[in-house]
Amino acid sequence: MLIGEIDSAYATYTGYDEIAHHSGVEDDDVWSVLRSIDMQFFRLQKAVDIGDRDYEFVILSDHGQGKGATFKQRYGISFPNFVRSLIPEDMTIFSAMDSNLDHLKEIYSTEGRLENIKDKMDKLKNEQITESKTYNTLKDKYDESKTINNIKTKYGESLDFILNQKDNIIKNKYEDVLQYIESHEPLRYTVKKPEESELIVLGSGNLALIYFTQWSHRLTYEEIITLFPNIIPELVKHPGIGFILVDSKKHGPMVLGDEGVYYLDSDEIVGKNPIENFGKNVVRHLKRHNSFKHVSDILVNSFYDPETDEICAFEELIGSHGGLGGDQTKPFLIYPSQWEVPKEIIGGESIYKILKKEIDKLKEDKNE
């Protein structure tokens, strides 16, 4: 900057984020870090003042942080182990509930967790099912002690046939999605810690993603309740969970809460709106997420309490971000007053477009 030979530069200051994760968003420890970052801004401004070239500054916070006791602190069980208790005992689970992946320290390691997770997920997605077990659950009470992923009947019926048969039983028993959730009788399995996994649970802050790895496609709501009738009702009934997102073959993307269902495609709400406290743009964000190629089978978001401004992280961090609810969804942008910036900015793509447009304008002015 002093020499004036660079047109643009980008620097990251992550100190506050790290401290707030472990100490809390308003703990005494964070203020000295914020003051040190402010000092960095002052030093950069001084460099401009004594240099021969003008520079403009943009200060971006790409997210805020929410606060609150973690899922494990509140309920005495980790979120992966809770999910483990909802699926058949002989299914295996792999979990990674650590948002440090976005804090650079392991990204560049060939032995790092990021590479290990990717390798494991690729292996599980491509792995062929070689075992077969008798599927004997087409009755009022389903025998869920057997792995119902590895389905092959002695008559050779296809999975679609079995799904249709059991789906009809569920449809006859419950009138709609909400009644299914409210009327479901809970069932718990023994919590195990297996080495291999047929189910993957990932988490960042109060967002968790659940993948059933034995299928190459995203399971629909109808397939999930047919194969694993225990998991959806027990997730949405848990006090630590605000809502889940699944995709229905019949209805499209659905947001399910313990007292209501939001059909994203039609904007129809049955019962209580499960996302009413999660911001005015929540529907837009969930629709976008649901359109991703590798979206999870089940997306889980913790509760948000607007009175206490608290969320419930699925990883062991009392300050967190990654999901929806509260201050974590309140980033900010400080920019030169002459810039043409929309009053409302939504999403990282919008930030890119704003920066690109203004940098191009500066380059045009320079060429003129």
Beta strands, then each sheet from edge to edge (+ up, - down):
strand 1: 59-61
strand 2: 66-67
strand 3: 93-97
strand 4: 199-204
strand 5: 207-212
strand 6: 241-248
strand 7: 252-256
strand 8: 260-263
strand 9: 268-271
strand 10: 298-302
strand 11: 304-305
strand 12: 310-311
strand 13: 319-320
strand 14: 332-334
sheet 1: 1+ 14-
sheet 2: 2+ 13-
sheet 3: 3+ 4+ 5- 10+ 6- 7+ 8- 9+
sheet 4: 11+ 12-
end
